[in-house]
Amino acid sequence: MRKDPKYSMGIVGNCSYIAYIDTNAGVRWMCMPRFDSSFVFGSLLDKEKGGEFSVRPAGKDYTSTQRYMPNTNILITEFKTNDGRFRVIDCAPRFRQNDRYFKPLMLFRKIELLEGSPVITVKCRPVGEYGYTESEAVMGSNHIRYLNLADMVRLTANVPLNYIIEEKPFVLNEDSYLAFTYGLPLEAPLAETADIFIKKTAEYWRSWIKSTSIPGIFQEEVIRSALVLKLHQYEDTGAVIAAGTTSLPEHEGSGRNWDYRYCWMRDTYYTLNAFNNIGHFEELERYFEFIRNVMMNENEYISPLYTVLGERVPSEKYLNLYGFHGNTPVRIGNNANGQIQNDVYGQILVSLLPLFVDRRLSLPRGASPEPVVSWLLARIEKTMDSYDSGLWEFGVTKQQHLYTYLFHWAGCMAGIRIGNMLTDSTISEKSAALAQKARDYIEKCYDEKRGVYTQAVGSAHLDASSLQLVTMNYLDPSSDRAIAHINAHEEELFSERGLYFRYKSDDIGKQETSFIICGFWFAEALAAAGKLEKSHGVISELLSCSNHLGLFSEDADSSCGQWGNFPQTYSHVGLVNAVYRLAKKLDMPIFF
């Protein structure tokens, strides 16, 4: 059982990789060269096999604090010891250079002396093949090469290299620098380059935030969420991953330990929706290219998830690792790759809608909406009467899920708008007919006696995802039916402190932790229905479930202890979208 109920880590990244750094300035998780590659540092799942990259006081008597450089993804961990103070500034370089983004596989760590003469230890032991391969350190003139790994790995430093190799303490008497590189090594002057990269990266992130529309409430939380979401797009292909970790359990001993380092069509819909709210569309344009490449290689149906390269996700494998605080199994790959989840077609249509109808945006040369829209509508038509695994990816249970039909309906409503824009009556009429069929199925899920929509046709169970009947305007948010639907779900699925269960049980077992985005769905539904004070209260309570840096995991227990993969894009898009809905209902300003 872990003692700290929250994940005491921050992340840095540059849309090529993400590094997870704890309050002891230890890199607990970092996968290279892609989000779904093996970790080079993975002590989060195994302290023995996961290697180490840490900068910390030599003794045990110290305190540390951690914060982000304001409005950036640059992380600062500050230490106070009996001998002095220092801080570690972690930066994944990202900025415009030569008319493109410079985002190398490099982690710069500036060790800045603040006071006195603290004694520190630097350790660097990268590993390969998920800890099965240990590296061999070979010392150069100002760098250490690590052999036996998949690519060239170096640590360039201006502290005595022997102290690093031998892991010996030394006195920090001046600012020092470390540059960890995967692939292309650093050939430029270390200190000068590090300071320039940190400065340019800070300027990039601050400029990006300045171009972000921010509501008049919960500004800091929305800014941090926006920065977190940006890091989860693999810019090279446009894929957006659900989280950068694998096998962080949904609760202690649950066995629900999944690999989330892939692009789910569903998660991406929510992420792009959040980006649209904050006024960023570059991510959508990149995603369109990703989707076009996926569709080019798929003949029959779209898988629920893909690798960042747009390939089918490999089936699950178990690794012989200790696991997060002993929680096993440790999985790579994801068996949802073989599931049928028919909501994906509508989600892709709704995701791409702004690209087709917003005149500020433009399609790539030679791209046309018609083939994409027609292909997706044909899949909605083909799967209209089908059973599927649903958004919660039930392993055995197949149903005609309300959520699937909601996105059939939403996708077809988007199709009507696109068809009208193209003056293509075939698309418009087909979309309208399919939207009505989807509506008929949704109404089959309505329980007249209880005044609520259930999880699926013929099911009595409730499902938090159906709150989106209200937020997506299938139901008039001010109607008696919408209010009754919200109230019924609150009575059965609301937990405490703003937390909300997805449902009560599935074919794996009873839910023991709440799903954080469901709490934000609840808050958004309340705002849509005009219950503004209550919505504000739910959001405020949910914020206490973030960690010290404002980052959210996937799940939370009754004491707001974090569980599940981290940080979870689902949770952060839930926050962004709920706050925007509330701000608009309150007639509060949106700052552009």
Disulfide bonds with the S-S distance in Angstrom:
Cys545-Cys560 1.81
